Amino acid sequence: EQADTKVKSLPLEPYIHKFAKALRQLIMKLPVMPIGEDFSETELCSWFVKPFVSGIFDD
């Protein structure tokens, strides 16, 4: 939450703020431990790509 507040306070263009938010959401979804099992492309996209893309297009 502190990082989010710092990013919001920076004098950046609005689209840069959206990208930073999307990147933060992606980082928050990354697993702490390496993924040891086989996962389908659909599962990986729903875990990692969807939060990133939604962060870009959400208001």
mmCIF file of the N, C-alpha and C atoms, coordinates in Angstrom:
data_MODEL
# 
_entry.id   MODEL 
# 
loop_
_atom_site.group_PDB 
_atom_site.id 
_atom_site.type_symbol 
_atom_site.label_atom_id 
_atom_site.label_alt_id 
_atom_site.label_comp_id 
_atom_site.label_asym_id 
_atom_site.label_entity_id 
_atom_site.label_seq_id 
_atom_site.pdbx_PDB_ins_code 
_atom_site.Cartn_x 
_atom_site.Cartn_y 
_atom_site.Cartn_z 
_atom_site.occupancy 
_atom_site.B_iso_or_equiv 
_atom_site.pdbx_formal_charge 
_atom_site.auth_seq_id 
_atom_site.auth_comp_id 
_atom_site.auth_asym_id 
_atom_site.auth_atom_id 
_atom_site.pdbx_PDB_model_num 
ATOM 1   N N  . GLU A 1 1  ? 0.827   -1.191  0.000   1.00 0.00 ? 1  GLU A N  1 
ATOM 2   C CA . GLU A 1 1  ? 0.000   0.000   0.000   1.00 0.00 ? 1  GLU A CA 1 
ATOM 3   C C  . GLU A 1 1  ? 0.870   1.252   0.000   1.00 0.00 ? 1  GLU A C  1 
ATOM 4   N N  . GLN A 1 2  ? 2.000   1.228   0.689   1.00 0.00 ? 2  GLN A N  1 
ATOM 5   C CA . GLN A 1 2  ? 2.907   2.378   0.680   1.00 0.00 ? 2  GLN A CA 1 
ATOM 6   C C  . GLN A 1 2  ? 3.440   2.629   -0.721  1.00 0.00 ? 2  GLN A C  1 
ATOM 7   N N  . ALA A 1 3  ? 3.763   1.556   -1.429  1.00 0.00 ? 3  ALA A N  1 
ATOM 8   C CA . ALA A 1 3  ? 4.269   1.702   -2.794  1.00 0.00 ? 3  ALA A CA 1 
ATOM 9   C C  . ALA A 1 3  ? 3.206   2.317   -3.691  1.00 0.00 ? 3  ALA A C  1 
ATOM 10  N N  . ASP A 1 4  ? 1.954   1.929   -3.513  1.00 0.00 ? 4  ASP A N  1 
ATOM 11  C CA . ASP A 1 4  ? 0.861   2.478   -4.307  1.00 0.00 ? 4  ASP A CA 1 
ATOM 12  C C  . ASP A 1 4  ? 0.711   3.969   -4.049  1.00 0.00 ? 4  ASP A C  1 
ATOM 13  N N  . THR A 1 5  ? 0.822   4.372   -2.802  1.00 0.00 ? 5  THR A N  1 
ATOM 14  C CA . THR A 1 5  ? 0.727   5.785   -2.446  1.00 0.00 ? 5  THR A CA 1 
ATOM 15  C C  . THR A 1 5  ? 1.881   6.573   -3.049  1.00 0.00 ? 5  THR A C  1 
ATOM 16  N N  . LYS A 1 6  ? 3.080   6.014   -3.015  1.00 0.00 ? 6  LYS A N  1 
ATOM 17  C CA . LYS A 1 6  ? 4.240   6.697   -3.595  1.00 0.00 ? 6  LYS A CA 1 
ATOM 18  C C  . LYS A 1 6  ? 4.086   6.873   -5.098  1.00 0.00 ? 6  LYS A C  1 
ATOM 19  N N  . VAL A 1 7  ? 3.611   5.835   -5.769  1.00 0.00 ? 7  VAL A N  1 
ATOM 20  C CA . VAL A 1 7  ? 3.436   5.919   -7.218  1.00 0.00 ? 7  VAL A CA 1 
ATOM 21  C C  . VAL A 1 7  ? 2.391   6.963   -7.563  1.00 0.00 ? 7  VAL A C  1 
ATOM 22  N N  . LYS A 1 8  ? 1.300   6.999   -6.826  1.00 0.00 ? 8  LYS A N  1 
ATOM 23  C CA . LYS A 1 8  ? 0.243   7.979   -7.089  1.00 0.00 ? 8  LYS A CA 1 
ATOM 24  C C  . LYS A 1 8  ? 0.720   9.409   -6.878  1.00 0.00 ? 8  LYS A C  1 
ATOM 25  N N  . SER A 1 9  ? 1.689   9.603   -5.997  1.00 0.00 ? 9  SER A N  1 
ATOM 26  C CA . SER A 1 9  ? 2.168   10.954  -5.712  1.00 0.00 ? 9  SER A CA 1 
ATOM 27  C C  . SER A 1 9  ? 3.202   11.439  -6.725  1.00 0.00 ? 9  SER A C  1 
ATOM 28  N N  . LEU A 1 10 ? 3.701   10.559  -7.579  1.00 0.00 ? 10 LEU A N  1 
ATOM 29  C CA . LEU A 1 10 ? 4.690   10.955  -8.580  1.00 0.00 ? 10 LEU A CA 1 
ATOM 30  C C  . LEU A 1 10 ? 4.030   11.762  -9.694  1.00 0.00 ? 10 LEU A C  1 
ATOM 31  N N  . PRO A 1 11 ? 4.754   12.753  -10.227 1.00 0.00 ? 11 PRO A N  1 
ATOM 32  C CA . PRO A 1 11 ? 4.189   13.564  -11.321 1.00 0.00 ? 11 PRO A CA 1 
ATOM 33  C C  . PRO A 1 11 ? 4.300   12.833  -12.664 1.00 0.00 ? 11 PRO A C  1 
ATOM 34  N N  . LEU A 1 12 ? 3.449   11.851  -12.870 1.00 0.00 ? 12 LEU A N  1 
ATOM 35  C CA . LEU A 1 12 ? 3.480   11.044  -14.086 1.00 0.00 ? 12 LEU A CA 1 
ATOM 36  C C  . LEU A 1 12 ? 2.199   11.239  -14.881 1.00 0.00 ? 12 LEU A C  1 
ATOM 37  N N  . GLU A 1 13 ? 2.285   10.891  -16.148 1.00 0.00 ? 13 GLU A N  1 
ATOM 38  C CA . GLU A 1 13 ? 1.096   10.924  -16.999 1.00 0.00 ? 13 GLU A CA 1 
ATOM 39  C C  . GLU A 1 13 ? 0.108   9.858   -16.512 1.00 0.00 ? 13 GLU A C  1 
ATOM 40  N N  . PRO A 1 14 ? -1.188  10.064  -16.733 1.00 0.00 ? 14 PRO A N  1 
ATOM 41  C CA . PRO A 1 14 ? -2.187  9.094   -16.256 1.00 0.00 ? 14 PRO A CA 1 
ATOM 42  C C  . PRO A 1 14 ? -1.953  7.670   -16.769 1.00 0.00 ? 14 PRO A C  1 
ATOM 43  N N  . TYR A 1 15 ? -1.522  7.527   -18.020 1.00 0.00 ? 15 TYR A N  1 
ATOM 44  C CA . TYR A 1 15 ? -1.318  6.175   -18.545 1.00 0.00 ? 15 TYR A CA 1 
ATOM 45  C C  . TYR A 1 15 ? -0.135  5.488   -17.869 1.00 0.00 ? 15 TYR A C  1 
ATOM 46  N N  . ILE A 1 16 ? 0.843   6.243   -17.399 1.00 0.00 ? 16 ILE A N  1 
ATOM 47  C CA . ILE A 1 16 ? 1.974   5.665   -16.665 1.00 0.00 ? 16 ILE A CA 1 
ATOM 48  C C  . ILE A 1 16 ? 1.487   5.164   -15.304 1.00 0.00 ? 16 ILE A C  1 
ATOM 49  N N  . HIS A 1 17 ? 0.587   5.908   -14.676 1.00 0.00 ? 17 HIS A N  1 
ATOM 50  C CA . HIS A 1 17 ? 0.004   5.453   -13.404 1.00 0.00 ? 17 HIS A CA 1 
ATOM 51  C C  . HIS A 1 17 ? -0.761  4.142   -13.609 1.00 0.00 ? 17 HIS A C  1 
ATOM 52  N N  . LYS A 1 18 ? -1.518  4.045   -14.706 1.00 0.00 ? 18 LYS A N  1 
ATOM 53  C CA . LYS A 1 18 ? -2.255  2.805   -14.980 1.00 0.00 ? 18 LYS A CA 1 
ATOM 54  C C  . LYS A 1 18 ? -1.299  1.641   -15.202 1.00 0.00 ? 18 LYS A C  1 
ATOM 55  N N  . PHE A 1 19 ? -0.202  1.900   -15.923 1.00 0.00 ? 19 PHE A N  1 
ATOM 56  C CA . PHE A 1 19 ? 0.775   0.842   -16.154 1.00 0.00 ? 19 PHE A CA 1 
ATOM 57  C C  . PHE A 1 19 ? 1.413   0.410   -14.841 1.00 0.00 ? 19 PHE A C  1 
ATOM 58  N N  . ALA A 1 20 ? 1.731   1.367   -13.976 1.00 0.00 ? 20 ALA A N  1 
ATOM 59  C CA . ALA A 1 20 ? 2.318   1.038   -12.673 1.00 0.00 ? 20 ALA A CA 1 
ATOM 60  C C  . ALA A 1 20 ? 1.346   0.211   -11.833 1.00 0.00 ? 20 ALA A C  1 
ATOM 61  N N  . LYS A 1 21 ? 0.062   0.566   -11.887 1.00 0.00 ? 21 LYS A N  1 
ATOM 62  C CA . LYS A 1 21 ? -0.950  -0.200  -11.156 1.00 0.00 ? 21 LYS A CA 1 
ATOM 63  C C  . LYS A 1 21 ? -1.039  -1.625  -11.701 1.00 0.00 ? 21 LYS A C  1 
ATOM 64  N N  . ALA A 1 22 ? -1.016  -1.754  -13.017 1.00 0.00 ? 22 ALA A N  1 
ATOM 65  C CA . ALA A 1 22 ? -1.087  -3.076  -13.633 1.00 0.00 ? 22 ALA A CA 1 
ATOM 66  C C  . ALA A 1 22 ? 0.137   -3.912  -13.281 1.00 0.00 ? 22 ALA A C  1 
ATOM 67  N N  . LEU A 1 23 ? 1.292   -3.293  -13.287 1.00 0.00 ? 23 LEU A N  1 
ATOM 68  C CA . LEU A 1 23 ? 2.517   -3.998  -12.931 1.00 0.00 ? 23 LEU A CA 1 
ATOM 69  C C  . LEU A 1 23 ? 2.491   -4.437  -11.475 1.00 0.00 ? 23 LEU A C  1 
ATOM 70  N N  . ARG A 1 24 ? 1.973   -3.581  -10.609 1.00 0.00 ? 24 ARG A N  1 
ATOM 71  C CA . ARG A 1 24 ? 1.848   -3.932  -9.189  1.00 0.00 ? 24 ARG A CA 1 
ATOM 72  C C  . ARG A 1 24 ? 0.926   -5.132  -9.014  1.00 0.00 ? 24 ARG A C  1 
ATOM 73  N N  . GLN A 1 25 ? -0.195  -5.144  -9.743  1.00 0.00 ? 25 GLN A N  1 
ATOM 74  C CA . GLN A 1 25 ? -1.127  -6.271  -9.648  1.00 0.00 ? 25 GLN A CA 1 
ATOM 75  C C  . GLN A 1 25 ? -0.477  -7.562  -10.138 1.00 0.00 ? 25 GLN A C  1 
ATOM 76  N N  . LEU A 1 26 ? 0.329   -7.457  -11.185 1.00 0.00 ? 26 LEU A N  1 
ATOM 77  C CA . LEU A 1 26 ? 1.020   -8.638  -11.692 1.00 0.00 ? 26 LEU A CA 1 
ATOM 78  C C  . LEU A 1 26 ? 2.013   -9.166  -10.666 1.00 0.00 ? 26 LEU A C  1 
ATOM 79  N N  . ILE A 1 27 ? 2.773   -8.286  -10.061 1.00 0.00 ? 27 ILE A N  1 
ATOM 80  C CA . ILE A 1 27 ? 3.763   -8.690  -9.060  1.00 0.00 ? 27 ILE A CA 1 
ATOM 81  C C  . ILE A 1 27 ? 3.081   -9.319  -7.853  1.00 0.00 ? 27 ILE A C  1 
ATOM 82  N N  . MET A 1 28 ? 1.947   -8.776  -7.455  1.00 0.00 ? 28 MET A N  1 
ATOM 83  C CA . MET A 1 28 ? 1.234   -9.328  -6.304  1.00 0.00 ? 28 MET A CA 1 
ATOM 84  C C  . MET A 1 28 ? 0.729   -10.749 -6.585  1.00 0.00 ? 28 MET A C  1 
ATOM 85  N N  . LYS A 1 29 ? 0.480   -11.085 -7.846  1.00 0.00 ? 29 LYS A N  1 
ATOM 86  C CA . LYS A 1 29 ? -0.022  -12.408 -8.205  1.00 0.00 ? 29 LYS A CA 1 
ATOM 87  C C  . LYS A 1 29 ? 1.087   -13.441 -8.368  1.00 0.00 ? 29 LYS A C  1 
ATOM 88  N N  . LEU A 1 30 ? 2.333   -13.011 -8.486  1.00 0.00 ? 30 LEU A N  1 
ATOM 89  C CA . LEU A 1 30 ? 3.421   -13.967 -8.684  1.00 0.00 ? 30 LEU A CA 1 
ATOM 90  C C  . LEU A 1 30 ? 3.577   -14.843 -7.451  1.00 0.00 ? 30 LEU A C  1 
ATOM 91  N N  . PRO A 1 31 ? 3.813   -16.120 -7.657  1.00 0.00 ? 31 PRO A N  1 
ATOM 92  C CA . PRO A 1 31 ? 3.959   -17.025 -6.509  1.00 0.00 ? 31 PRO A CA 1 
ATOM 93  C C  . PRO A 1 31 ? 5.285   -16.801 -5.785  1.00 0.00 ? 31 PRO A C  1 
ATOM 94  N N  . VAL A 1 32 ? 5.271   -17.037 -4.495  1.00 0.00 ? 32 VAL A N  1 
ATOM 95  C CA . VAL A 1 32 ? 6.487   -16.905 -3.692  1.00 0.00 ? 32 VAL A CA 1 
ATOM 96  C C  . VAL A 1 32 ? 7.442   -18.052 -4.007  1.00 0.00 ? 32 VAL A C  1 
ATOM 97  N N  . MET A 1 33 ? 6.884   -19.225 -4.181  1.00 0.00 ? 33 MET A N  1 
ATOM 98  C CA . MET A 1 33 ? 7.673   -20.418 -4.498  1.00 0.00 ? 33 MET A CA 1 
ATOM 99  C C  . MET A 1 33 ? 7.525   -20.729 -5.991  1.00 0.00 ? 33 MET A C  1 
ATOM 100 N N  . PRO A 1 34 ? 8.536   -21.346 -6.592  1.00 0.00 ? 34 PRO A N  1 
ATOM 101 C CA . PRO A 1 34 ? 8.417   -21.724 -8.009  1.00 0.00 ? 34 PRO A CA 1 
ATOM 102 C C  . PRO A 1 34 ? 7.250   -22.689 -8.228  1.00 0.00 ? 34 PRO A C  1 
ATOM 103 N N  . ILE A 1 35 ? 6.631   -22.559 -9.370  1.00 0.00 ? 35 ILE A N  1 
ATOM 104 C CA . ILE A 1 35 ? 5.529   -23.452 -9.717  1.00 0.00 ? 35 ILE A CA 1 
ATOM 105 C C  . ILE A 1 35 ? 6.128   -24.793 -10.117 1.00 0.00 ? 35 ILE A C  1 
ATOM 106 N N  . GLY A 1 36 ? 5.768   -25.837 -9.404  1.00 0.00 ? 36 GLY A N  1 
ATOM 107 C CA . GLY A 1 36 ? 6.346   -27.147 -9.646  1.00 0.00 ? 36 GLY A CA 1 
ATOM 108 C C  . GLY A 1 36 ? 5.474   -28.080 -10.457 1.00 0.00 ? 36 GLY A C  1 
ATOM 109 N N  . GLU A 1 37 ? 4.252   -27.703 -10.684 1.00 0.00 ? 37 GLU A N  1 
ATOM 110 C CA . GLU A 1 37 ? 3.320   -28.564 -11.407 1.00 0.00 ? 37 GLU A CA 1 
ATOM 111 C C  . GLU A 1 37 ? 3.114   -28.039 -12.819 1.00 0.00 ? 37 GLU A C  1 
ATOM 112 N N  . ASP A 1 38 ? 2.586   -28.890 -13.664 1.00 0.00 ? 38 ASP A N  1 
ATOM 113 C CA . ASP A 1 38 ? 2.245   -28.472 -15.022 1.00 0.00 ? 38 ASP A CA 1 
ATOM 114 C C  . ASP A 1 38 ? 0.890   -27.782 -15.001 1.00 0.00 ? 38 ASP A C  1 
ATOM 115 N N  . PHE A 1 39 ? 0.843   -26.601 -15.581 1.00 0.00 ? 39 PHE A N  1 
ATOM 116 C CA . PHE A 1 39 ? -0.397  -25.844 -15.658 1.00 0.00 ? 39 PHE A CA 1 
ATOM 117 C C  . PHE A 1 39 ? -0.700  -25.543 -17.113 1.00 0.00 ? 39 PHE A C  1 
ATOM 118 N N  . SER A 1 40 ? -1.960  -25.424 -17.410 1.00 0.00 ? 40 SER A N  1 
ATOM 119 C CA . SER A 1 40 ? -2.348  -25.110 -18.780 1.00 0.00 ? 40 SER A CA 1 
ATOM 120 C C  . SER A 1 40 ? -2.133  -23.625 -19.052 1.00 0.00 ? 40 SER A C  1 
ATOM 121 N N  . GLU A 1 41 ? -2.083  -23.297 -20.319 1.00 0.00 ? 41 GLU A N  1 
ATOM 122 C CA . GLU A 1 41 ? -1.910  -21.905 -20.720 1.00 0.00 ? 41 GLU A CA 1 
ATOM 123 C C  . GLU A 1 41 ? -3.073  -21.055 -20.215 1.00 0.00 ? 41 GLU A C  1 
ATOM 124 N N  . THR A 1 42 ? -4.262  -21.614 -20.226 1.00 0.00 ? 42 THR A N  1 
ATOM 125 C CA . THR A 1 42 ? -5.442  -20.891 -19.757 1.00 0.00 ? 42 THR A CA 1 
ATOM 126 C C  . THR A 1 42 ? -5.321  -20.534 -18.285 1.00 0.00 ? 42 THR A C  1 
ATOM 127 N N  . GLU A 1 43 ? -4.859  -21.473 -17.474 1.00 0.00 ? 43 GLU A N  1 
ATOM 128 C CA . GLU A 1 43 ? -4.690  -21.207 -16.042 1.00 0.00 ? 43 GLU A CA 1 
ATOM 129 C C  . GLU A 1 43 ? -3.653  -20.119 -15.805 1.00 0.00 ? 43 GLU A C  1 
ATOM 130 N N  . LEU A 1 44 ? -2.538  -20.196 -16.504 1.00 0.00 ? 44 LEU A N  1 
ATOM 131 C CA . LEU A 1 44 ? -1.492  -19.191 -16.329 1.00 0.00 ? 44 LEU A CA 1 
ATOM 132 C C  . LEU A 1 44 ? -1.973  -17.812 -16.754 1.00 0.00 ? 44 LEU A C  1 
ATOM 133 N N  . CYS A 1 45 ? -2.707  -17.753 -17.864 1.00 0.00 ? 45 CYS A N  1 
ATOM 134 C CA . CYS A 1 45 ? -3.240  -16.465 -18.319 1.00 0.00 ? 45 CYS A CA 1 
ATOM 135 C C  . CYS A 1 45 ? -4.216  -15.886 -17.313 1.00 0.00 ? 45 CYS A C  1 
ATOM 136 N N  . SER A 1 46 ? -5.068  -16.737 -16.759 1.00 0.00 ? 46 SER A N  1 
ATOM 137 C CA . SER A 1 46 ? -6.052  -16.229 -15.799 1.00 0.00 ? 46 SER A CA 1 
ATOM 138 C C  . SER A 1 46 ? -5.379  -15.773 -14.510 1.00 0.00 ? 46 SER A C  1 
ATOM 139 N N  . TRP A 1 47 ? -4.257  -16.368 -14.149 1.00 0.00 ? 47 TRP A N  1 
ATOM 140 C CA . TRP A 1 47 ? -3.553  -15.966 -12.926 1.00 0.00 ? 47 TRP A CA 1 
ATOM 141 C C  . TRP A 1 47 ? -2.727  -14.702 -13.117 1.00 0.00 ? 47 TRP A C  1 
ATOM 142 N N  . PHE A 1 48 ? -2.043  -14.583 -14.249 1.00 0.00 ? 48 PHE A N  1 
ATOM 143 C CA . PHE A 1 48 ? -1.060  -13.516 -14.408 1.00 0.00 ? 48 PHE A CA 1 
ATOM 144 C C  . PHE A 1 48 ? -1.428  -12.455 -15.434 1.00 0.00 ? 48 PHE A C  1 
ATOM 145 N N  . VAL A 1 49 ? -1.888  -12.857 -16.599 1.00 0.00 ? 49 VAL A N  1 
ATOM 146 C CA . VAL A 1 49 ? -2.159  -11.891 -17.656 1.00 0.00 ? 49 VAL A CA 1 
ATOM 147 C C  . VAL A 1 49 ? -3.421  -11.089 -17.362 1.00 0.00 ? 49 VAL A C  1 
ATOM 148 N N  . LYS A 1 50 ? -4.462  -11.761 -16.922 1.00 0.00 ? 50 LYS A N  1 
ATOM 149 C CA . LYS A 1 50 ? -5.735  -11.080 -16.661 1.00 0.00 ? 50 LYS A CA 1 
ATOM 150 C C  . LYS A 1 50 ? -5.597  -9.949  -15.635 1.00 0.00 ? 50 LYS A C  1 
ATOM 151 N N  . PRO A 1 51 ? -4.940  -10.155 -14.483 1.00 0.00 ? 51 PRO A N  1 
ATOM 152 C CA . PRO A 1 51 ? -4.783  -9.035  -13.543 1.00 0.00 ? 51 PRO A CA 1 
ATOM 153 C C  . PRO A 1 51 ? -3.984  -7.876  -14.133 1.00 0.00 ? 51 PRO A C  1 
ATOM 154 N N  . PHE A 1 52 ? -2.972  -8.191  -14.934 1.00 0.00 ? 52 PHE A N  1 
ATOM 155 C CA . PHE A 1 52 ? -2.161  -7.142  -15.544 1.00 0.00 ? 52 PHE A CA 1 
ATOM 156 C C  . PHE A 1 52 ? -2.983  -6.325  -16.535 1.00 0.00 ? 52 PHE A C  1 
ATOM 157 N N  . VAL A 1 53 ? -3.682  -7.012  -17.419 1.00 0.00 ? 53 VAL A N  1 
ATOM 158 C CA . VAL A 1 53 ? -4.479  -6.325  -18.434 1.00 0.00 ? 53 VAL A CA 1 
ATOM 159 C C  . VAL A 1 53 ? -5.628  -5.556  -17.799 1.00 0.00 ? 53 VAL A C  1 
ATOM 160 N N  . SER A 1 54 ? -6.270  -6.123  -16.801 1.00 0.00 ? 54 SER A N  1 
ATOM 161 C CA . SER A 1 54 ? -7.375  -5.411  -16.156 1.00 0.00 ? 54 SER A CA 1 
ATOM 162 C C  . SER A 1 54 ? -6.871  -4.165  -15.439 1.00 0.00 ? 54 SER A C  1 
ATOM 163 N N  . GLY A 1 55 ? -5.660  -4.187  -14.938 1.00 0.00 ? 55 GLY A N  1 
ATOM 164 C CA . GLY A 1 55 ? -5.086  -2.996  -14.305 1.00 0.00 ? 55 GLY A CA 1 
ATOM 165 C C  . GLY A 1 55 ? -4.856  -1.871  -15.288 1.00 0.00 ? 55 GLY A C  1 
ATOM 166 N N  . ILE A 1 56 ? -4.585  -2.217  -16.531 1.00 0.00 ? 56 ILE A N  1 
ATOM 167 C CA . ILE A 1 56 ? -4.374  -1.192  -17.555 1.00 0.00 ? 56 ILE A CA 1 
ATOM 168 C C  . ILE A 1 56 ? -5.695  -0.566  -17.980 1.00 0.00 ? 56 ILE A C  1 
ATOM 169 N N  . PHE A 1 57 ? -6.737  -1.383  -18.131 1.00 0.00 ? 57 PHE A N  1 
ATOM 170 C CA . PHE A 1 57 ? -7.993  -0.887  -18.676 1.00 0.00 ? 57 PHE A CA 1 
ATOM 171 C C  . PHE A 1 57 ? -9.005  -0.447  -17.627 1.00 0.00 ? 57 PHE A C  1 
ATOM 172 N N  . ASP A 1 58 ? -8.790  -0.751  -16.362 1.00 0.00 ? 58 ASP A N  1 
ATOM 173 C CA . ASP A 1 58 ? -9.692  -0.289  -15.309 1.00 0.00 ? 58 ASP A CA 1 
ATOM 174 C C  . ASP A 1 58 ? -9.436  1.179   -15.013 1.00 0.00 ? 58 ASP A C  1 
ATOM 175 N N  . ASP A 1 59 ? -10.462 1.843   -14.529 1.00 0.00 ? 59 ASP A N  1 
ATOM 176 C CA . ASP A 1 59 ? -10.294 3.257   -14.144 1.00 0.00 ? 59 ASP A CA 1 
ATOM 177 C C  . ASP A 1 59 ? -9.785  3.382   -12.748 1.00 0.00 ? 59 ASP A C  1 
# 
